[in-house]
């Protein structure tokens, strides 16, 4: 009986990259939720809020791409 085949280096890298991207997506969604519910009167002047909105826009584009090409 042969031992199970070891995953290729490419498979390992792809799996690790997928995990990292998944974590980024989750954290980005959490930021988006906080932005939506925030009642900060200075939101439009806050550089962190502006950059977070940019991140969420990119996240939306990523989700749309994922929907276009399947999961």
PyMOL commands that set and color helices and strands:
alter all, ss='L'
color gray80, all
select helices_A, chain A and resi 9-37+43-45+47-69
alter helices_A, ss='H'
color red, helices_A
deselect
rebuild
show_as cartoon
